[in-house]
Amino acid sequence: MAELSNQLMAFTVLAYLGAMVGYAAEYAFGKRSHIGRAAVRPAQQLVGAGGPPVVDEVESPIRPAEARDRGALLGWIAVGFNVLALLLHLGALVTRGVAADRMPWGNMYEFILSVSFVGSAAWLVVLLRRPGIRHLGLFVALIMVVLLGANGLIAYTPVGPLVPALNSYWFVIHVSTIILASGILLLGAVPAAMFLLRTGYDQGKRRFPYTLGKRAPEAGTLERLTFRLHAFAFPLFTFGALIAGPLWAEASWGRYWGWDPKEVWAFISWIVYAGYLHARATPSVKRTTATWIALIGFTTMLMNLFGVNLFFEGLHSYANAG
Amino acid sequence: MTVVEDQMAPPAPPPRRGNPIWAFLRNSWRQLTSMRTALVLLFLLAVAAIPGSVLPQRSVNIERTAGYFRDHPDLAPVLDRLGMFDVYASAWFAAIYLLLFTSLIGCVIPRLADHVRALRTVPPNAPQRLDRLPHHAAGVERPDDPAGTAAAVARTLRRRRWRTVVREGAGGGWTVAAEKGHLKETGNLLFHLALLAVLVGVGVGSWYGWHGNRLLVQGADKGFCNTLTQYDESKLGARVDASDLTPFCLQLTDFRAGFQDSGQPKSFDATVLVDQDGKEYTRTFTVNDPLRLPGATVNLLGHGYAPVLRYTDRFGQSQTRVVPFLPRDGMFTSEGVVTYPDANVDPTGKRDEQLQVGFEGVYLPTVGTDGRPTSVYPAERDPVLFLTAYRGNLGVDAGLPGSVYALDRRQMAAGRLKQVSGARPHELRPGQAWTLDDGTKLEFLGTRPFATLAVRHDPAQPLVLGGAVLGLIGLMLSLFGHRRRVWFRMTPLAAAERESGGTVMEAGGLPRTDYPGFATEFEALVRAAKDDEETA
């Protein structure tokens, strides 16, 4: 079963690679016109009050035109690869869990596997609701390939049972909410980066990174999507890292907060994302400034995912990496 | 500390020459409570937290801090003076978060007042031109007269929890003004006040809480009572006195550790005899399930083995010691030392300091086949103790602090403590005895398990938890709430059609925040207002 999980993982990366090529092909050969049309459509409600995302049924005015479009065909092939990759990804996770006979969140390898799965699934949910932003898929797939590739190379750990320190119901609560929140926050960095590229392009910048913004959806749409993803994930992260985490720490280590490196970086991420939400809510702060803050938050999350596990020694050292 | 800037900027005060000090203070206060300052302070706080993860912290891991001082003898004292090894207790870290919270208070209090005022204010009257609003519907006809329609629409709105006011206008017209979404600001204020509660809770906890660590060896002779002197390491809060510790005694009666075949730990269970308030009872606790006593929580942090060693000196006197050996790796290769400073005392009572004895070495719960001094399995499958014997002055009488897990290297270097066994450490299995060159004897009687415990009390924990939960609720309200207003204007139908007593209705909606779902809600409201069945 463990072997099967590893093979599925390899195919998952290949499928994401396929999706990436497809998205890239559409990016390169697709027509500008329908992207422009897609971009100006009004944004939909993504998040209900505290509840799960609510799917609004919206007629897509662009679909008939797309069907005849070679670029769009490439795009939909890419989405097909993406769905396939997600299924393989799920298979790799489930077989890993079956092989270990527990939730597959016991070490860094499994944790990143789960976080990237959530990010990927959230991407497809967003895509389902707003087909117009399909072009962001290139960057989502790129991140997936890099993240999973690095994960397999740096953090691979053979299947094993949980250490007693992790044997607690808090394991499921704390880790699952953190995985959900991290996945969505990491996904949120994609529209954030594209928003900055797009605004730069709209302001007439034509140097390299900004040229990528040429085909990105309309800036306002990207910005709203960025905010909604962050606003949805932030309370989850708050619950997972700053409530469930301390509750478990109190039971396990005797203190609810002890400035362990992982705790420090969770605190930093939380502060930075709180800064983003404040900046976004303040009219006098430019939206580009606020979005830069969200990207800084993204780097702190990456630091916590990789850096803290690899460089620092602490109580959260379940990584077994390196 | 957010959104509503239209309320935050006060009208420019009349030009008046005031006290310059007062003006300076007022300007400073305005600067401090501005959003920009709050954002800068948030960032400073995030950046200030980084060194605490890069450099070892005294409060987190004192051994690694000491190691850093050894490795960087020049740099470490400089960093220490900057508080880099106690980042989260340092003055500059405190300065940042205290300024941040001051800024927060300065922002929240006026907004709290505004919010209370807003809650008591009735929704404002409808604007003249409802068609200028972002959402608009016109020409909705109803059979009742305007007053009846207005009442019915108001009922519908109130049923949907809108704050609603009905006003009579000129020319027989009526308007209904309604507002919803004050929960957003309520949540926002709740979140920030809850953060204050958390800060207060953390502060109270550090004043009135205490904690201590203790290594507890199994056995009735090794019990421990909750007094400061019996801890290996302890810290009392600023307002806690040694006599404030809850009195209880613990005795480790059993410790079981289960391991996988790979050596990975599977389970730890410690059983203790608790003696509190004159009652004795037995409790079992484990890693994620601490022992909760009234006034203290006991957490199981780790465990290990304590060899039992009996030394018989040249005068036939025996002394038995149970010495914990500290595990060095996951397979419990454990290091330790046993000393007999009172050995070889002449029966007449004359001490010869040169005849003190000490043994240093490693304990392997399962020795490997290759004979290397590392354990291959954490449970005691094939236990072996490798010891080196030393005789001479152990240096314990000098009163200098030394490790209880290693012999004094200075004494060895000075030649006052000499190795008296062979070049290779002597191998001892349980039950075996080792006769030294002077005829004295060391017997390895077996081992006892020990547990490392953290005992802790923090009276403010419920406050911190309550604050965090309220904060989360407030956060979700403020993120997912939306403030919006709607107006309905009822005008009598034209005079010719008046006999039917009909009304024509116009509606307008204004979302006060970015809220894409409002269009759907507005349409539903207009439909409900039109629909007789719901309004009846």
Interface residues (C-beta under 8 A of the other chain):
Chain A: P42 A43 Q44 Q45 V47 G48 A49 G50 D56 G160 P161 V163 P164 A165 N167 S168 W170 R224 F227 A231 F234 P235 T238 F239 L242 I243 P246 L247 W248 E250 A251 S252 W253 G254 R255 Y256 W257 G258 W259 D260 P261 V264 W265 F267 I268 I271 V272 A274 G275 L277 H278 A279 A281 T282 P283 S284 V285 T300 V308 F312 E313 G314
Chain B: M1 T2 V3 E5 M35 R36 A38 L39 L42 F43 L45 A46 A49 I50 G52 S53 V54 Q57 S59 V60 R64 V87 Y88 V202 H211 Q260 S262 Q264 P265 K266 S267 F268 T286 V287 N288 D289 P290 T297 N299 L301 A454 V455 R456 D458 Q461 V464 L465 A468 V469 G471 L472 L475 M476 L479 F480 G481 D514 P516 G517 T520
